[in-house]
Amino acid sequence: MPEPLSSTAASGGGGRLRNAFGGVLCAFTLLLIGVIAFSIRLFSVIKYESVIHEFDPYFNYRVTQFLSKNGIYEFWNWFDDRTWYPLGRVIGGTVYPGLTLTAGTMWWLLNSLNIPLSVETVCVFTAPIFSANASWATYLLTKEAKGSGAGLMAAAILAMVPSYISRSVAGSYDNEAVAIFALIFTFYLYVKTLNTGSLFYATLNALSYFYMVCSWGGYTFIINLIPMHVLLCIVTGRYSSRLYIAYAPLVSLQVVLGTLLAALVPVVGFNAVMTSEHFASFLVFIILHVVALVYYIKGLLTPRLFKVAMTFVVTVGLAVCFAVAAILIALVASSPTKGWSGRSLSLLDPTYASKYIPIIASVSEHQPPTWPSYFMDINVLAFLIPAGIISCFLPLSDASSFLVLYLVTSVYFSGVMVRLMLVLAPAACILSGIALSEAFGVLTRSMKFQRPISDDGSSTAHDGSFDTPANSEPVSKEKPSKKNRKKNKGSEGSPPVNPRTEEKLLVLPCGPSAVGIMLLIILSGFYVVHCVWAAAEAYSAPSIVLTSRSHDGLHVFDDFREAYGWLRHNTDVDDKVASWWDYGYQTTAMANRTVIVDNNTWNNTHIATVGTAMASPEKAAWEILNSLDVKYVFVVFGGLIGYSSDDINKFLWMVRIGGGVFPHIKEADYLRDGNYRVDAHGTPTMLNSLMYKLCYYRFVETDGKGFDRVRRYEIGKKHFKLTHFEEVFTTHHWMVRIYKLKPQKNRVRGKLKLKSSSKTSSRHKTSGKKRPW
C-alpha cells in the first residue's frame, strides 16, 4: 500500500504545480495582451503627435479642462455661453459625464502622486488604457462561457480588432473609449451571476450598468439585450433561481436609480423610467416574478391545488398585464414618436431618419455599412463566427446562449448604422475566440494522442492507439455487434465510459491535424498583419491634420489648426463665428470663439437657419447672419487639393435641413438632372448661393481655369465679386477660407437730393420690394 499512496501524493502535487504554473502563464499572457492593446493604438502619437482627434473629442477635452480647473460642482452648473449663440447650453445637463469624470479622476490621481501630466496628455491616452481593460473584461466574459483558453484567444483578438481600434486610438477621446469596457464588463457580471447565483455579483452588475449609463447613450442596448435573454431562458424552460438573482436586482436598482439619475445625471433624467426604450425591462421584470411565483407555489401545493392556484395566478397576472399595458399606452400615446427617440427609431426603421430627421441622416457614421467595411473592420472573424456559434451549442448553456443572442442583435444593428460596428466587434471577437480555441483543442489533442511514446509503453503513432492508465482495461479494437450495442445500452450499472475514450472520437489523423494547425496559424498571422496595417495607416491619422502620399513624398495639410490659430489671434474674444455644425466643437476648443451651432445638434431650427444662410443669395445670407450677430464665417473647401469631405459635398444636407424648416428653400432649385452641379450646367440658384461664392471666390486664380479636383470639372461661375463679405484669411492649401461680414452702410436721415427724378422713382420702386428674409 505505501507505493500507491506515494504515487497518489506525487500525482496530487504534480497537479497543483501544473495548476499554479498554468495560472502564472495565464496572468503573464493577459499582461502581454494588455500591453499589445495599448501599444497598437500609439501609432497616431508616434507618426504624428500627441493631439486630440476628430470633432466630438475636442468638446470632451474642453469639458475635462473645465472640470479639472473648477471642480465637479461648477461642472454640474456650467452654462456655456460660447456655444449655440444666443441660446447657450447647460453643459452639466446635456453630457454623459462618465468619460469626463474618469479622465478627470485619472488626472487628479496622477498629480496627487507628483506625476505632473497635462489634461491633454491624460485625455489622449485614456482610450488605449481602457482598451487593455476591455481586453481583460473580454477574457472574463468568455471564460465564464467556454473556459480560459477561449477567453485568452478572445482577449487577444479584441486587443487588435480594427473596428475597436478605429474608436480607441490615442487621441480618440470619445465616449466609446470607456463605454465598450463598461459594456463588456456589465455582460461579464451578468453571466457570472447566472453561473454562480451570487447576490454580490448581481449588485456589482447593477453598479457597472450605472457606470455605463453615465458613459454612453448606448446603455439602452444593455437594458434591452439582458431582458431578451431572460425571456429566452423562460420560454425555453431554463428558469432558475440564479436567473432571478441575475436580473431582478438590476431592474430593481434601475427603478431606484431612475430618480437618482434625475439628480445626478440630468442628461438621462426620468428617461430611465419614462421612455419606450426601457419598457421591455419592466415587462420582463413582471413576467419573471410571475414565473417565480408559479414555481414557488408549485413546490408548496399538491398537483390538484396547484391547478386551482395556477388559474388564479394566470387570471390576476393577465389583469395586471392589461393594466400595465393600458398605462404604457396612455403614456406614449401623447408623443408623436410613441416614446421612442429619433436615433432609436432610426435603428428600428432604417428609412426613418432619411424621411423625417435629415440631421441624423446627414452624419456619415449613421449611414449603413458596405460589405467591404465588414472585411475591413473584422477581417477573417467574419468566417470564424459561424464556427463559434456552433461551438456555443455544444453544449448550450445560459452563458453561451447569451453570447449567441448578443451576436445576432449586434449584427442587425451594425447593418443599420456603421457606427454600431463597434458594438459588433466584442461579440465577433468572443465567438471567433471560441471557434479558434475549439479548433486548436481538437487538432492539438489529435497530435497528442498519436505521438510516439517511450519504449515501455504500448502506444505508437502508426496504429492510432493511445496510452491508458495502469488500472484500466485496454480499449477493444473490435467493433461490437448491433445486439451487443443494444444490450450494453440497456444494461444498468455499467461502468462509466473512460473520458479518454470519448476524446478519441474527436481524434483526426496526424497529417491533416498538422496541416490544420499550420493553416490556423497562417490565418491568425494574416489577421495580425491586417490589424497592424489598419492601426498604423487607416485609423491613426487625426482628422485635424491630413496627409497624402505622392511620387515626391509625404504631404501634410495642417490647414485646420492654421485657421483656428488665425481666429484665436486676430479676432476679438467676443466675436461670433458661423460655420456648418461639423466644426463647432473644434472652433470653441481651439479658437476659443463663440459659435452659432456645433456638433451637439440639439436644436434643429438653429441648424436649419445656418443651412438656409449658406443656401441663400449673398445679400439674404448677410441679413440672416447679421441678425445672429455673426462677424466671421468660414467654409471648408477641398477643390484645390482633392479633399472630398468639404462643404460643397455637404451642401445637399444644408439644403435639406434648411428646407425642412423654411419652405422657401427647395432642393429642386439646386438640382440639375438630379445632381448638385457647380460647373457650367449648375442651376442659377446653386451658382448664386453663399456657399458657392465663399468656396470659389478667386479660385480661378489658382490655375487659370478653376478646375475642381473633387468634382473633377471646371466651375461654372468663375469671375465674380463679393458685395457683403470680404475675404480676410485663406489657409495655405485653400482648405479653410475665412470671411468677414461687411458693416451695414450708414443711413442718411431726411430726404436725399437726387439729380434726376428717374432715380427717385426707381428708388421708391425698389424700396417696396419684399425682404428676402
Stockholm file with secondary structure:
# STOCKHOLM 1.0

chainA/1-773         MPEPLSSTAASGGGGRLRNAFGGVLCAFTLLLIGVIAFSIRLFSVIKYESVIHEFDPYFNYRVTQFLSKNGIYEFWNWFDDRTWYPLGRVIGGTVYPGLTLTAGTMWWLLNSLNIPLSVETVCVFTAPIFSANASWATYLLTKEAKGSGAGLMAAAILAMVPSYISRSVAGSYDNEAVAIFALIFTFYLYVKTLNTGSLFYATLNALSYFYMVCSWGGYTFIINLIPMHVLLCIVTGRYSSRLYIAYAPLVSLQVVLGTLLAALVPVVGFNAVMTSEHFASFLVFIILHVVALVYYIKGLLTPRLFKVAMTFVVTVGLAVCFAVAAILIALVASSPTKGWSGRSLSLLDPTYASKYIPIIASVSEHQPPTWPSYFMDINVLAFLIPAGIISCFLPLSDASSFLVLYLVTSVYFSGVMVRLMLVLAPAACILSGIALSEAFGVLTRSMKFQRPISDDGSSTAHDGSFDTPANSEPVSKEKPSKKNRKKNKGSEGSPPVNPRTEEKLLVLPCGPSAVGIMLLIILSGFYVVHCVWAAAEAYSAPSIVLTSRSHDGLHVFDDFREAYGWLRHNTDVDDKVASWWDYGYQTTAMANRTVIVDNNTWNNTHIATVGTAMASPEKAAWEILNSLDVKYVFVVFGGLIGYSSDDINKFLWMVRIGGGVFPHIKEADYLRDGNYRVDAHGTPTMLNSLMYKLCYYRFVETDGKGFDRVRRYEIGKKHFKLTHFEEVFTTHHWMVRIYKLKPQKNRVRGKLKLKSSSKTSSRHKTSGKKRPW
#=GR chainA/1-773 SS CHHHHHHHHHHHHHHHHHHHHHHHHHHHHHHHHHHHHHHTTCHHHHHTCSCCCSSHHHHHHHHHHHHHHHCHHHHHTCEETTSTTTTCEESTTTSCTHHHHHHHHHHHHHHHTTCCCCHHHHHHHHHHHHHHHHHHHHHHHHHHHHCHHHHHHHHHHHHHCHHHHTTTSTTCCSTHHHHHHHHHHHHHHHHHHHHHCCHHHHHHHHHHHHHHHHHCTTHHHHHHHHHHHHHHHHHTTCCCHHHHHHHHHHHHHHHHHHHHHHHHCTTTTTHHHHSGGGHHHHHHHHHHHHHHHHHHHHHHSCHHHHHHHHHHHHHHHHHHHHHHHHHHHHHHHTSTTTTCCHHHHHHHSTTHHHHHCHHHHTSGGGSCCCHHHHHHHHTTHHHHHHHHHHHHTTTCCHHHHHHHHHHHHHHHHHHHCGGGHHHHHHHHHHHHHHHHHHHHHHHHHHHHHTSCCCTTSSCCTTTCCCCCCTTSCCCCCSCCCHHHHHHHHHCSSCCCCCHHHHHHTTCCCHHHHHHHHHHHHHHHHHHHHHHHHIIIIISCSCTTSEEEEETTEEEEECHHHHHHHHHHHHSCTTCEEECCGGGHHHIIIIICCEESCCTTCCCHHHHHHHHHHHHSBHHHHHHHHHHTTCCEEEEECCTTTTCSSSTTTTHHHHHHHHHHHCTTCCGGGGEETTEECCSTTSCHHHHTBHHHHHHHTTTHHHHSSCEETTTTEECSCCSCCCSSEEEEEECTTSSEEEEEECCCCCCCCSCCCCSCHHHHHHHHHHHTSCCCC
#=GC SS_cons         CHHHHHHHHHHHHHHHHHHHHHHHHHHHHHHHHHHHHHHTTCHHHHHTCSCCCSSHHHHHHHHHHHHHHHCHHHHHTCEETTSTTTTCEESTTTSCTHHHHHHHHHHHHHHHTTCCCCHHHHHHHHHHHHHHHHHHHHHHHHHHHHCHHHHHHHHHHHHHCHHHHTTTSTTCCSTHHHHHHHHHHHHHHHHHHHHHCCHHHHHHHHHHHHHHHHHCTTHHHHHHHHHHHHHHHHHTTCCCHHHHHHHHHHHHHHHHHHHHHHHHCTTTTTHHHHSGGGHHHHHHHHHHHHHHHHHHHHHHSCHHHHHHHHHHHHHHHHHHHHHHHHHHHHHHHTSTTTTCCHHHHHHHSTTHHHHHCHHHHTSGGGSCCCHHHHHHHHTTHHHHHHHHHHHHTTTCCHHHHHHHHHHHHHHHHHHHCGGGHHHHHHHHHHHHHHHHHHHHHHHHHHHHHTSCCCTTSSCCTTTCCCCCCTTSCCCCCSCCCHHHHHHHHHCSSCCCCCHHHHHHTTCCCHHHHHHHHHHHHHHHHHHHHHHHHIIIIISCSCTTSEEEEETTEEEEECHHHHHHHHHHHHSCTTCEEECCGGGHHHIIIIICCEESCCTTCCCHHHHHHHHHHHHSBHHHHHHHHHHTTCCEEEEECCTTTTCSSSTTTTHHHHHHHHHHHCTTCCGGGGEETTEECCSTTSCHHHHTBHHHHHHHTTTHHHHSSCEETTTTEECSCCSCCCSSEEEEEECTTSSEEEEEECCCCCCCCSCCCCSCHHHHHHHHHHHTSCCCC
//
